[in-house]
Amino acid sequence: MENTNLFIELVADCLDDVTVKEITLETNLNEIEQFDSLSTMSMSAAINIKYGVNLSGLDINECKTIGEIYALIQGKASK
């Protein structure tokens, strides 16, 4: 799987008014004001398109950090 910077760019694109410089893999999703149900759906669709991994909104919402989402994708992509 590609490097984490490209994944962070994908996440930032799914969040309104959030730049790549504002988030890292350690960023807590609950601390991102723009992280809501719409961004979760957007992220789910973008992950499916980019990585071919189908994550539900529930899968994403169970993650505490951006890094946990990344790890989840890696786990499902390797299967």
KELO-208473 format. One line per 3 residues: their letters; for each residue y, z, x of N, C-alpha, C. Coordinates in steps of 0.05 Angstrom, whole numbers. Each point is the difference from the previous one (the first is absolute). Layout:
# KELO-208473
A) Y/Z/X/Y/Z/X/Y/Z/X | ... $
***
This chain:
# KELO-208473
MEN) -24/0/17/24/0/-17/25/0/18 | 21/-12/-10/24/-3/15/13/27/7 | 21/-1/15/13/25/9/14/14/-24 $
TNL) 6/25/5/12/16/-21/28/-8/-8 | 15/-12/19/27/-8/-6/1/-20/-23 | -19/-19/-1/0/-19/-22/-7/13/-27 $
FIE) -17/20/2/-7/15/-25/25/16/-10 | 14/12/18/24/15/-7/21/-19/-12 | 2/-25/10/18/-20/-12/-9/-6/-29 $
LVA) -26/-2/-4/-9/-6/-27/7/23/-19 | -3/25/9/7/23/-17/30/0/-5 | 16/-4/20/29/0/-4/8/-21/-20 $
DCL) -13/-24/1/7/-21/-19/-6/8/-28 | -19/18/-4/-7/9/-27/17/22/-11 | 17/11/18/17/23/-8/29/-10/0 $
DDV) 14/3/-22/28/-8/-1/17/16/19 | 17/-14/15/20/13/17/-12/18/22 | -24/-6/9/-13/14/22/-4/-20/22 $
TVK) 9/8/24/-4/-18/23/-23/9/18 | -9/-17/16/-22/6/19/7/23/18 | 26/3/7/9/21/18/-2/28/-14 $
EIT) -1/0/-26/0/26/-15/-28/12/-4 | -21/-16/5/-27/10/-5/-18/-4/24 | -21/17/1/-21/-2/20/-26/5/-13 $
LET) -22/-1/14/-26/7/-11/-1/29/-9 | 17/17/12/0/29/-6/17/6/-24 | 15/-19/-10/18/5/-22/-15/9/-25 $
NLN) 8/23/-11/-12/10/-25/11/-16/-23 | -19/-10/-16/8/-17/-23/18/15/-20 | -5/25/-3/16/16/-19/29/4/9 $
EIE) 5/-5/25/27/2/10/16/-25/-2 | -13/-22/-10/14/-25/-3/9/-2/-29 | 26/1/-4/11/0/-27/-8/-25/-16 $
QFD) -3/-22/13/-5/-25/-13/-30/-4/-6 | -17/18/9/-29/-2/-5/-6/8/-29 | -5/-20/-17/-6/6/-28/-22/-19/-9 $
SLS) -5/0/-26/-22/-16/-11/3/-30/5 | 25/-9/-1/5/-29/4/-6/-7/29 | 9/17/19/-5/-6/28/-30/3/6 $
TMS) -14/18/-13/-29/2/3/-14/-25/-9 | 7/-11/-23/-12/-25/-9/7/-23/19 | 24/-1/10/9/-21/19/-16/2/26 $
MSA) -4/25/9/-15/4/25/-29/-8/-4 | -12/7/-23/-28/-7/-5/-3/-30/0 | 18/-15/-13/-2/-29/0/4/-12/28 $
AIN) 20/11/15/5/-11/26/-23/5/19 | -13/23/-2/-23/7/17/-23/-19/-7 | -4/-5/-25/-21/-18/-9/4/-28/11 $
IKY) 25/-10/-1/6/-27/10/-2/-1/30 | 12/19/14/1/0/29/-27/6/14 | -14/20/-11/-24/9/14/-26/-5/-15 $
GVN) 2/-10/-25/-24/-5/-16/-14/25/-8 | 15/22/-1/-11/26/-8/12/8/-26 | -17/8/-19/9/7/-26/3/31/-2 $
LSG) 25/9/1/5/29/-3/14/3/-27 | -9/19/-15/13/6/-26/24/18/5 | 16/2/-21/23/18/2/-9/29/5 $
LDI) -23/7/-12/-11/27/4/-7/4/30 | -13/-21/12/-7/2/28/25/6/17 | 21/-15/-5/25/3/15/12/28/-5 $
NEC) 1/8/-25/12/25/-8/-15/25/11 | -25/-4/6/-16/22/12/7/4/30 | 13/-19/12/8/2/28/25/16/2 $
KTI) 2/16/22/24/16/4/20/-14/18 | -10/-17/19/18/-13/19/-5/-30/0 | 18/-15/12/-4/-29/3/-24/-5/18 $
GEI) -4/17/19/-23/-3/18/-27/3/-15 | -1/17/-20/-24/3/-16/-6/-26/-15 | 20/-13/-10/-4/-26/-14/-11/-20/20 $
YAL) 11/-1/24/-8/-18/21/-30/5/7 | -7/26/3/-28/7/7/-19/-8/-23 | 9/3/-25/-16/-8/-23/-6/-30/1 $
IQG) 21/-15/6/-3/-29/1/-20/-7/23 | 4/12/23/-18/-5/22/-29/6/-7 | -4/22/-14/-28/7/-9/-12/-20/-19 $
KAS) 16/-9/-19/-10/-19/-19/-3/-28/11 | 18/-7/19/-1/-27/12/-24/-3/18 | -9/21/12/-23/-2/18/-27/-1/-14 $
K) 0/3/-26/-25/-1/-15/-8/-28/-7 $
***
